[in-house]
């Protein structure tokens, strides 16, 4: 018997998980694909962070800093999924300057966690 509140995918192979709370994400990492979590100070909650691969132009790929619920604590963070392994530059979206505010190396098959600079 299936859970009536679950949603079956089009393929019918397995039910999808129940909807999560605000800030919930599912990451698919493996091979040369990783993900990045940028833990931010509370004052950045609601702002958007933009990311680019090293030596690429800013193309507008961005995510919001949102409250992420962890066991016993809520942490403001931006989550970038499905990143090819390599070096990335991150800045607050809309900044006119070219310089990155944070530079990180994403490793394939892993979730990399970095803290926003103070």
MMTF fields as JSON, N, C-alpha, C and O atoms, coordinates in Angstrom:
{
  "mmtfVersion": "1.0.0",
  "mmtfProducer": "UNKNOWN",
  "numBonds": 471,
  "numAtoms": 472,
  "numGroups": 118,
  "numChains": 1,
  "numModels": 1,
  "chainsPerModel": [1],
  "groupsPerChain": [118],
  "chainIdList": ["A"],
  "bondAtomList": [4, 2, 8, 6, 12, 10, 16, 14, 20, 18, 24, 22, 28, 26, 32, 30, 36, 34, 40, 38, 44, 42, 48, 46, 52, 50, 56, 54, 60, 58, 64, 62, 68, 66, 72, 70, 76, 74, 80, 78, 84, 82, 88, 86, 92, 90, 96, 94, 100, 98, 104, 102, 108, 106, 112, 110, 116, 114, 120, 118, 124, 122, 128, 126, 132, 130, 136, 134, 140, 138, 144, 142, 148, 146, 152, 150, 156, 154, 160, 158, 164, 162, 168, 166, 172, 170, 176, 174, 180, 178, 184, 182, 188, 186, 192, 190, 196, 194, 200, 198, 204, 202, 208, 206, 212, 210, 216, 214, 220, 218, 224, 222, 228, 226, 232, 230, 236, 234, 240, 238, 244, 242, 248, 246, 252, 250, 256, 254, 260, 258, 264, 262, 268, 266, 272, 270, 276, 274, 280, 278, 284, 282, 288, 286, 292, 290, 296, 294, 300, 298, 304, 302, 308, 306, 312, 310, 316, 314, 320, 318, 324, 322, 328, 326, 332, 330, 336, 334, 340, 338, 344, 342, 348, 346, 352, 350, 356, 354, 360, 358, 364, 362, 368, 366, 372, 370, 376, 374, 380, 378, 384, 382, 388, 386, 392, 390, 396, 394, 400, 398, 404, 402, 408, 406, 412, 410, 416, 414, 420, 418, 424, 422, 428, 426, 432, 430, 436, 434, 440, 438, 444, 442, 448, 446, 452, 450, 456, 454, 460, 458, 464, 462, 468, 466],
  "bondOrderList": [1, 1, 1, 1, 1, 1, 1, 1, 1, 1, 1, 1, 1, 1, 1, 1, 1, 1, 1, 1, 1, 1, 1, 1, 1, 1, 1, 1, 1, 1, 1, 1, 1, 1, 1, 1, 1, 1, 1, 1, 1, 1, 1, 1, 1, 1, 1, 1, 1, 1, 1, 1, 1, 1, 1, 1, 1, 1, 1, 1, 1, 1, 1, 1, 1, 1, 1, 1, 1, 1, 1, 1, 1, 1, 1, 1, 1, 1, 1, 1, 1, 1, 1, 1, 1, 1, 1, 1, 1, 1, 1, 1, 1, 1, 1, 1, 1, 1, 1, 1, 1, 1, 1, 1, 1, 1, 1, 1, 1, 1, 1, 1, 1, 1, 1, 1, 1],
  "groupList": [{"groupName": "UNK", "atomNameList": ["N", "CA", "C", "O"], "elementList": ["N", "C", "C", "O"], "formalChargeList": [0, 0, 0, 0], "bondAtomList": [1, 0, 2, 1, 3, 2], "bondOrderList": [1, 1, 2], "singleLetterCode": "X", "chemCompType": "L-PEPTIDE LINKING"}],
  "groupTypeList": [0, 0, 0, 0, 0, 0, 0, 0, 0, 0, 0, 0, 0, 0, 0, 0, 0, 0, 0, 0, 0, 0, 0, 0, 0, 0, 0, 0, 0, 0, 0, 0, 0, 0, 0, 0, 0, 0, 0, 0, 0, 0, 0, 0, 0, 0, 0, 0, 0, 0, 0, 0, 0, 0, 0, 0, 0, 0, 0, 0, 0, 0, 0, 0, 0, 0, 0, 0, 0, 0, 0, 0, 0, 0, 0, 0, 0, 0, 0, 0, 0, 0, 0, 0, 0, 0, 0, 0, 0, 0, 0, 0, 0, 0, 0, 0, 0, 0, 0, 0, 0, 0, 0, 0, 0, 0, 0, 0, 0, 0, 0, 0, 0, 0, 0, 0, 0, 0],
  "groupIdList": [1, 2, 3, 4, 5, 6, 7, 8, 9, 10, 11, 12, 13, 14, 15, 16, 17, 18, 19, 20, 21, 22, 23, 24, 25, 26, 27, 28, 29, 30, 31, 32, 33, 34, 35, 36, 37, 38, 39, 40, 41, 42, 43, 44, 45, 46, 47, 48, 49, 50, 51, 52, 53, 54, 55, 56, 57, 58, 59, 60, 61, 62, 63, 64, 65, 66, 67, 68, 69, 70, 71, 72, 73, 74, 75, 76, 77, 78, 79, 80, 81, 82, 83, 84, 85, 86, 87, 88, 89, 90, 91, 92, 93, 94, 95, 96, 97, 98, 99, 100, 101, 102, 103, 104, 105, 106, 107, 108, 109, 110, 111, 112, 113, 114, 115, 116, 117, 118],
  "secStructList": [7, 7, 7, 6, 6, 1, 3, 3, 7, 6, 6, 7, 1, 1, 3, 3, 7, 7, 7, 7, 7, 6, 6, 7, 7, 7, 7, 7, 7, 5, 6, 6, 3, 3, 3, 3, 3, 3, 3, 7, 7, 4, 4, 4, 6, 6, 7, 3, 3, 3, 3, 3, 3, 6, 6, 1, 7, 7, 7, 7, 7, 3, 3, 3, 7, 3, 3, 3, 3, 3, 6, 6, 3, 3, 3, 3, 3, 3, 3, 3, 3, 3, 3, 3, 1, 3, 3, 3, 3, 3, 3, 3, 6, 6, 7, 1, 1, 7, 7, 7, 1, 3, 3, 3, 3, 3, 7, 6, 6, 1, 3, 3, 3, 3, 3, 7, 7, 7],
  "xCoordList": [0.837, 0.0, 0.884, 1.866, 0.54, 1.333, 0.777, -0.396, 1.644, 1.256, 0.444, 0.958, -0.8, -1.62, -1.08, -1.45, -0.214, 0.324, 1.625, 2.158, 2.155, 3.348, 2.946, 1.804, 3.877, 3.643, 4.523, 5.736, 3.926, 4.705, 5.287, 4.595, 6.554, 7.131, 6.484, 5.803, 6.698, 6.104, 6.464, 5.651, 7.678, 8.098, 7.401, 7.349, 6.862, 6.18, 7.116, 6.651, 8.426, 9.373, 9.417, 9.569, 9.291, 9.309, 8.634, 8.662, 8.029, 7.379, 8.408, 9.511, 8.028, 8.886, 8.749, 7.721, 9.766, 9.656, 8.588, 8.221, 8.101, 7.135, 7.762, 8.98, 6.951, 7.522, 8.208, 7.714, 9.339, 10.078, 9.7, 8.875, 10.304, 10.07, 10.848, 11.572, 10.702, 11.447, 12.949, 13.481, 13.609, 15.054, 15.504, 16.707, 14.579, 14.939, 15.454, 14.88, 16.539, 17.092, 17.469, 17.736, 17.485, 17.975, 19.144, 19.022, 20.277, 21.472, 21.804, 21.744, 22.152, 22.556, 24.024, 24.349, 24.912, 26.342, 26.936, 26.436, 27.993, 28.677, 29.566, 29.344, 30.566, 31.512, 32.202, 32.766, 32.165, 32.805, 31.819, 32.141, 30.632, 29.615, 29.547, 29.385, 29.674, 29.583, 28.563, 27.835, 28.521, 27.627, 28.391, 29.431, 27.854, 28.487, 27.453, 26.397, 27.758, 26.948, 27.784, 28.879, 27.254, 27.93, 27.165, 26.041, 27.774, 27.174, 27.419, 28.551, 26.341, 26.418, 26.024, 25.365, 26.425, 25.966, 24.473, 23.971, 23.769, 22.322, 21.919, 20.843, 22.76, 22.387, 22.329, 21.816, 22.839, 22.733, 21.469, 21.217, 20.684, 19.452, 18.569, 18.286, 18.151, 17.315, 18.096, 17.523, 19.38, 20.199, 20.522, 20.432, 20.899, 21.251, 22.752, 23.368, 23.322, 24.738, 24.848, 24.106, 25.782, 26.003, 27.311, 28.268, 27.342, 28.516, 28.95, 28.132, 30.254, 30.789, 31.989, 32.679, 32.238, 33.451, 34.631, 34.489, 35.783, 37.004, 37.168, 36.922, 37.581, 37.847, 36.603, 36.726, 35.41, 34.181, 33.594, 33.921, 32.734, 32.054, 30.937, 30.442, 30.549, 29.37, 28.169, 27.898, 27.446, 26.323, 24.972, 23.945, 24.962, 23.69, 23.22, 22.111, 24.024, 23.613, 23.66, 24.711, 22.524, 22.452, 21.449, 20.564, 21.618, 20.677, 20.545, 21.418, 19.456, 19.219, 19.832, 19.935, 20.233, 20.633, 19.333, 18.584, 19.076, 17.838, 18.143, 19.216, 17.206, 17.389, 17.311, 16.345, 18.306, 18.358, 18.248, 19.062, 17.234, 17.027, 17.912, 17.855, 18.719, 19.56, 19.125, 18.416, 19.525, 19.133, 19.561, 20.752, 18.593, 18.855, 19.27, 19.499, 19.376, 19.829, 19.345, 19.161, 19.146, 18.837, 20.003, 20.448, 20.489, 21.686, 21.355, 20.801, 21.683, 21.496, 22.559, 23.751, 22.119, 23.076, 22.522, 21.31, 23.442, 23.123, 23.599, 24.694, 22.79, 23.137, 23.179, 22.17, 24.361, 24.555, 24.678, 25.59, 23.767, 23.807, 24.384, 24.491, 24.748, 25.194, 26.302, 26.154, 27.403, 28.569, 29.654, 29.993, 30.191, 31.318, 32.521, 32.747, 33.287, 34.453, 35.348, 35.593, 35.835, 36.727, 36.634, 35.996, 37.28, 37.306, 36.169, 35.885, 35.517, 34.382, 34.57, 35.161, 34.049, 34.048, 32.611, 31.691, 32.414, 31.079, 31.069, 32.037, 29.972, 29.782, 28.297, 27.451, 27.993, 26.601, 26.085, 26.734, 24.92, 24.358, 24.094, 23.655, 24.371, 24.111, 25.267, 25.181, 26.343, 27.515, 28.161, 28.38, 28.464, 29.057, 30.503, 30.975, 31.202, 32.612, 32.764, 31.895, 33.862, 34.159, 34.678, 34.533, 35.277, 35.969, 35.019, 33.915, 35.475, 34.734, 34.943, 35.997, 33.942, 34.056, 34.478, 34.927, 34.333, 34.708, 35.15, 34.494, 36.258, 36.75, 36.829, 37.425, 36.225, 36.184, 36.516, 36.379, 36.954, 37.185, 36.131, 36.033, 35.337, 34.312, 34.93, 35.601, 34.695, 35.221, 34.069, 33.009, 34.274, 33.247, 32.871, 33.725, 31.58, 31.102, 30.955, 30.663, 31.15, 31.084, 30.3, 30.098, 29.866, 29.27, 30.343, 30.781, 30.755, 31.769, 31.068, 30.079, 31.564, 30.993, 32.026, 33.159, 31.619, 32.493, 31.72, 30.492, 32.44, 31.821, 32.055, 33.142, 31.012, 31.126, 32.129, 32.109, 33.008, 34.012, 33.374, 32.378, 33.977, 33.462, 33.757, 33.396],
  "yCoordList": [-1.173, 0.0, 1.239, 1.304, 2.219, 3.437, 4.491, 4.474, 5.396, 6.509, 7.472, 7.958, 7.769, 8.63, 10.042, 10.752, 10.47, 11.826, 11.853, 12.931, 10.674, 10.635, 10.874, 10.629, 11.344, 11.569, 10.63, 10.594, 9.87, 8.939, 9.678, 10.491, 9.415, 10.044, 9.476, 8.452, 10.14, 9.708, 8.264, 7.538, 7.84, 6.474, 5.459, 4.277, 5.901, 5.003, 4.102, 3.18, 4.339, 3.438, 3.544, 2.524, 4.727, 4.889, 6.198, 7.143, 6.277, 7.538, 8.606, 8.317, 9.83, 10.953, 11.23, 10.899, 11.832, 12.144, 13.199, 13.957, 13.231, 14.249, 15.624, 15.765, 16.633, 17.983, 18.36, 18.055, 19.018, 19.451, 20.867, 21.5, 21.346, 22.712, 23.689, 23.287, 24.975, 25.982, 25.714, 25.394, 25.851, 25.667, 24.241, 23.979, 23.308, 21.911, 21.73, 22.268, 20.971, 20.689, 19.221, 18.562, 18.721, 17.377, 17.558, 18.243, 16.946, 17.089, 15.772, 14.714, 15.838, 14.669, 14.862, 15.61, 14.192, 14.332, 12.965, 11.93, 12.98, 11.749, 11.989, 12.924, 11.149, 11.33, 12.669, 12.978, 13.476, 14.792, 15.904, 17.083, 15.546, 16.522, 16.61, 15.605, 17.833, 18.075, 19.161, 19.594, 19.593, 20.67, 21.557, 21.169, 22.753, 23.715, 24.316, 24.769, 24.32, 24.994, 26.147, 25.941, 27.364, 28.543, 28.979, 29.47, 28.798, 29.217, 30.724, 31.195, 31.461, 32.921, 33.514, 32.853, 34.761, 35.432, 35.76, 35.902, 35.88, 36.124, 37.341, 37.343, 38.37, 39.575, 39.353, 40.21, 38.229, 37.924, 37.122, 36.852, 36.74, 35.992, 36.786, 37.963, 36.128, 36.75, 37.321, 37.553, 37.551, 38.031, 36.866, 35.701, 37.203, 36.182, 36.203, 37.26, 35.002, 34.847, 34.308, 33.41, 34.868, 34.475, 33.696, 33.99, 32.698, 31.837, 31.748, 31.821, 31.59, 31.326, 30.417, 30.443, 29.616, 28.81, 29.741, 30.776, 29.359, 30.144, 30.412, 29.531, 31.619, 32.023, 32.102, 32.154, 32.112, 32.327, 33.674, 34.224, 34.197, 35.45, 35.204, 34.085, 36.263, 36.181, 36.016, 36.888, 34.91, 34.61, 34.661, 34.368, 35.025, 35.171, 33.943, 33.955, 32.871, 31.696, 32.078, 32.455, 31.979, 32.457, 31.646, 30.985, 31.719, 31.136, 32.087, 32.919, 31.954, 32.805, 32.191, 30.971, 33.054, 32.616, 32.455, 33.415, 31.239, 30.921, 30.259, 29.683, 30.334, 29.587, 28.084, 27.618, 27.345, 25.884, 25.232, 25.483, 24.396, 23.737, 22.51, 21.601, 22.495, 21.357, 20.894, 21.625, 19.708, 19.26, 20.261, 20.465, 20.865, 21.754, 23.168, 23.968, 23.508, 24.856, 25.201, 24.316, 26.467, 26.955, 27.83, 28.712, 27.579, 28.249, 28.89, 28.222, 30.181, 30.771, 30.239, 30.257, 29.769, 29.2, 29.263, 29.264, 29.314, 29.215, 27.848, 27.421, 27.153, 25.812, 25.809, 26.048, 25.534, 25.413, 23.928, 23.26, 23.41, 21.985, 21.782, 22.718, 20.554, 20.128, 21.004, 21.581, 21.089, 21.833, 20.861, 19.926, 21.079, 20.272, 20.607, 21.771, 19.593, 19.794, 20.884, 20.947, 21.747, 22.821, 24.01, 23.949, 25.099, 26.315, 27.236, 27.406, 27.834, 28.731, 30.044, 30.092, 31.107, 32.433, 32.777, 32.504, 33.375, 33.709, 35.17, 35.662, 35.856, 37.235, 37.463, 36.671, 38.539, 38.936, 39.399, 40.19, 38.904, 39.215, 40.714, 41.371, 41.229, 42.628, 43.55, 44.753, 43.006, 43.838, 44.239, 43.387, 45.509, 45.924, 45.481, 45.313, 45.294, 44.931, 43.49, 42.641, 43.26, 41.958, 40.957, 39.748, 41.448, 40.576, 39.664, 40.057, 38.451, 37.496, 37.837, 38.341, 37.56, 37.762, 36.477, 36.506, 35.348, 34.053, 33.173, 33.14, 32.46, 31.512, 30.152, 30.01, 29.141, 27.791, 26.75, 26.989, 25.595, 24.445, 23.399, 22.922, 23.04, 22.004, 20.685, 20.611, 19.646, 18.309, 17.437, 17.406, 16.734, 15.848, 14.768, 14.247, 14.437, 13.378, 13.801, 12.963, 15.086, 15.56, 16.857, 17.554, 17.162, 18.458, 19.264, 18.894, 20.352, 21.229, 22.299, 22.877, 22.566, 23.602, 24.673, 24.385, 25.93, 27.081, 28.129, 28.182, 28.962, 30.065, 31.366, 31.61, 32.204, 33.516, 34.341, 34.306, 35.086, 35.865, 36.96, 37.576, 37.175, 38.183, 39.581, 40.546],
  "zCoordList": [0.0, 0.0, 0.0, 0.74, -0.826, -0.894, 0.04, 0.412, 0.403, 1.246, 0.395, -0.612, 0.751, -0.094, -0.224, -1.159, 0.688, 0.572, -0.223, -0.488, -0.612, -1.451, -2.893, -3.283, -3.663, -5.069, -5.851, -5.645, -6.749, -7.555, -8.745, -9.357, -9.093, -10.279, -11.533, -11.479, -12.653, -13.913, -14.239, -14.811, -13.882, -14.19, -13.303, -13.643, -12.165, -11.252, -10.468, -9.798, -10.528, -9.901, -8.387, -7.715, -7.832, -6.382, -6.016, -6.805, -4.842, -4.462, -4.142, -3.677, -4.399, -4.044, -2.559, -1.969, -1.933, -0.504, -0.256, -1.154, 0.965, 1.364, 1.189, 1.297, 0.922, 0.84, 2.138, 3.223, 2.023, 3.197, 3.564, 2.905, 4.606, 5.038, 4.183, 3.271, 4.475, 3.727, 3.811, 4.874, 2.682, 2.663, 2.44, 2.424, 2.268, 2.05, 0.63, -0.317, 0.483, -0.835, -0.935, 0.07, -2.161, -2.455, -3.407, -4.422, -3.083, -3.898, -4.566, -3.939, -5.832, -6.599, -6.951, -7.873, -6.223, -6.456, -6.796, -6.355, -7.574, -7.927, -9.133, -9.902, -9.294, -10.397, -10.266, -9.216, -11.328, -11.269, -10.902, -11.051, -10.429, -10.031, -8.511, -7.819, -8.009, -6.575, -6.295, -7.188, -5.056, -4.635, -3.659, -3.127, -3.433, -2.548, -1.617, -2.058, -0.324, 0.678, 1.228, 1.752, 1.101, 1.635, 2.88, 2.785, 4.037, 5.305, 5.431, 5.326, 5.655, 5.635, 6.979, 7.782, 7.228, 8.445, 8.309, 7.194, 9.428, 9.388, 8.553, 7.954, 8.506, 7.758, 6.243, 5.524, 5.745, 4.314, 3.979, 2.804, 4.965, 4.705, 3.74, 3.96, 2.689, 1.672, 0.501, -0.564, 0.672, -0.445, -1.374, -0.987, -2.606, -3.574, -3.826, -3.957, -3.891, -4.213, -5.628, -6.026, -6.379, -7.766, -7.851, -7.135, -8.734, -8.858, -10.316, -11.233, -10.505, -11.838, -11.697, -10.679, -12.712, -12.738, -13.001, -13.653, -12.49, -12.709, -14.202, -15.026, -14.544, -15.932, -16.808, -18.031, -16.218, -16.984, -16.598, -15.547, -17.447, -17.151, -16.139, -16.002, -15.434, -14.574, -15.488, -16.313, -15.354, -16.252, -15.545, -16.156, -14.278, -13.577, -12.822, -12.288, -12.753, -11.969, -10.494, -9.977, -9.823, -8.442, -7.63, -8.172, -6.314, -5.361, -4.178, -3.935, -3.454, -2.285, -1.038, -0.91, -0.13, 1.211, 1.994, 2.179, 2.45, 3.159, 4.493, 4.667, 5.441, 6.692, 6.398, 5.793, 6.818, 6.618, 7.988, 8.877, 8.146, 9.434, 9.559, 8.731, 10.589, 10.943, 12.321, 13.013, 12.739, 14.077, 15.157, 15.393, 15.791, 16.914, 16.577, 17.484, 15.285, 14.922, 13.51, 12.673, 13.262, 11.92, 11.471, 12.206, 10.267, 9.752, 8.404, 7.531, 8.215, 6.892, 5.933, 6.242, 4.777, 3.825, 2.406, 2.19, 1.446, 0.023, -0.438, -0.075, -1.236, -1.699, -3.227, -3.891, -3.764, -5.202, -5.524, -5.037, -6.34, -6.671, -8.069, -8.861, -8.344, -9.677, -10.264, -11.342, -9.541, -10.016, -10.467, -9.742, -11.648, -12.107, -11.233, -10.901, -10.863, -10.002, -10.57, -11.775, -9.668, -10.09, -9.165, -8.115, -9.567, -8.76, -9.178, -10.363, -8.163, -8.397, -7.651, -6.572, -8.257, -7.66, -7.296, -8.068, -6.125, -5.64, -5.208, -4.628, -5.494, -5.067, -4.787, -5.202, -4.088, -3.923, -5.277, -5.961, -5.657, -6.973, -7.102, -6.158, -8.289, -8.571, -8.275, -8.517, -7.757, -7.475, -8.801, -9.662, -8.972, -10.244, -10.409, -11.534, -9.314, -9.435, -9.94, -9.742, -10.576, -11.173, -10.144, -10.328, -9.069, -8.121, -7.356, -6.979, -7.141, -6.312, -4.844, -4.459, -4.037, -2.59, -1.891, -0.745, -2.584, -2.033, -3.194, -4.235, -3.019, -4.023, -3.361, -2.293, -3.995, -3.414, -4.474, -5.674, -4.001, -4.878, -4.567, -3.436, -5.578, -5.447, -5.884, -6.913, -5.089, -5.37, -5.846, -5.221, -6.942, -7.469, -6.467, -5.748, -6.427, -5.541, -4.093, -3.239, -3.789, -2.403, -2.311, -3.306, -1.107, -0.816, -0.095, 0.994, -0.7, -0.116, 0.712, 0.262, 1.903, 2.75, 3.006, 3.39, 2.787, 3.034, 3.812, 3.745, 4.55, 5.277, 4.525, 4.001, 4.48, 3.861, 4.655, 5.886, 3.98, 4.721, 5.586, 5.209, 6.741, 7.687, 7.221, 7.895]
}
